[in-house]
Amino acid sequence: IRESAVNEISTQSIESIIASTKGMKLRPDRSHLLRKPTVPVKWVLGDSDQQLNAVKIIARAREEAIIEPEIIKSRHMSFLEDTYLVFRIVHAFINDGI
């Protein structure tokens, strides 16, 4: 899957990559939703993620019983790198009774 993502990205124009990057920069910050969650949260983290610190998130999950972390062998974009595994994790989380 990682190779297919790299192949797809490599076919994108410079303009579309710039537009995508700008879109990420301009999106609203919704991190407040995870500071004091009011609903159960399943946080799927890659063990090699350089953007999110799994140790800090696991410590936070211990403070907030409502946050359930899951570490997988992946990086930051695990939903692209291992789509099927992330789908199964989220599906099980929903079906196991939020």
N, C-alpha and C positions, 0 to 999 in steps of 0.2 A: 504494500500500500504506500509506503514511504516513497518508493521509486516512482509510482504513478503520480503522486502529488508533486514530486520534483519535476517530472516530465510535463505535467500540466502547467505548472508555474513557468517553466522555461519557454513555453509557447505564448505566454502573455506579452502584450506590448508594454513598453515602458510606461505609456500613459495609463494603462489599466492598473499597473502595479502602484504607480504614484497615487491614483485615485483611491485604491484600496487602502493604502497607508494613511492617506488623509482622512478617510472614513473612520479608521480606527482611532485616530487622534481626536476627531471631532465628536465621537460618540459620548453620550452623557456618562458621568461616573456614577455607577450604581453600587459601589463597594459598601455603601451604608446598609444595603440589604443583607450583607453577610456579617456585619458587626454585631447585631442583636437580632438574629433571625427569629421569626415568629412561626415558621413552618419548618418541617424537617428538610435538611440540606444534605445531598450526597455530593461530595467533592471528589472528583476523579483527578488524580495527580500523576504525572509522569515521574518516575524515579530519577530521571536525568533532566528534569525541567530546570532551566537556568533562570526562568522568570519568577517562579513561585517556589518558596522554600517549604518543602514538605515537612520538615521538622517543626517549623513554626505553626504550620496549619494543623498538624496533629496535636500540638500543645494546645492550640486554640480549641480544637474539637473536644479536648478533655474538659475545658472550661464550659463549653456549650454542649450539653448532652444531645442537642438537636442536630449537631453537625456530625455527619458520618463520613470520614475520609476513606478513600480507597487508593492505594498506590499500585500503579501498573508499570511494566517495563516500557517506558516511552519518554518522550520529551514534552515540550510545552503544548504542542498541537496534537495531543493524543487522540482527539476525536477524528482527526484526519489520518493519523498514522496507523491507528488500529480501530477503525470505525466499528467493526463487528463486535469486538470486545467491549468497547464503551457502550454500544447499544444494549448489549446483554446486561451490563452492570446497571444502567439506568432503567431498563425494563424490569429487572428484578427488584430494584428499589421501589418503583411505582407499584408493582404487583404484590410486594410483600407488605403493603399497607402503610402508606404514609400516614 
